[in-house]
Each structure stands twice: as C-alpha cells, then as structure tokens.
Amino acid sequence: PMNKNIKFEEAIEKLDSIVSKLEAGSVALDESLTLFEEGVALIKLCNEKLDSAEQKVRILTEAEDGTVTDAPFVNNEA
C-alpha cells in the first residue's frame, strides 16, 4: 500500500525511477505491471498534494486604509 505520508519530492523521485525502469524495458511483464500500478498511485498522490498546497496558497492584499486581507490564490495561467 502507498505511504500517504511520503513527501512530494520523494514521490517524484520514486516516479522518475519507475519511469526509467519501464523505459529501459529490462523488467519482466509482471514487474512492469506492478511498477505501472505503483506509478499511477504516485501520480494520484502527487496530484492530491498539489491540490492541497494550492488551497493553502493565499495572496495578501493591502487596502487603502492599511488593513491587510488575504484572498484565495487564483492561477490565471491555467
């Protein structure tokens, strides 16, 4: 089972390793399927972590009277 407490960077490193093994074509079919399943789980986990991080990012804005408020981050590049 996937460790949900794994850091994003660790998950990316594991995913990179899996991709390298699969691209090399040097693993047996059964192992390839296992690696593929692990890779899919890692991608899902990374997406969840990114979504969570995006929700936490807030933009601080300062009003004319000097008060500071925060607003949700909006990615206009998407």
Secondary structure, DSSP 8 states (H G I E B T S, - for coil): ---TT--HHHHHHHHHHHHHHHHHT-S-HHHHHHHHHHHHHHHHHHHHHHHHHHHH-EEEEE-TTS-EEEEE---TT-
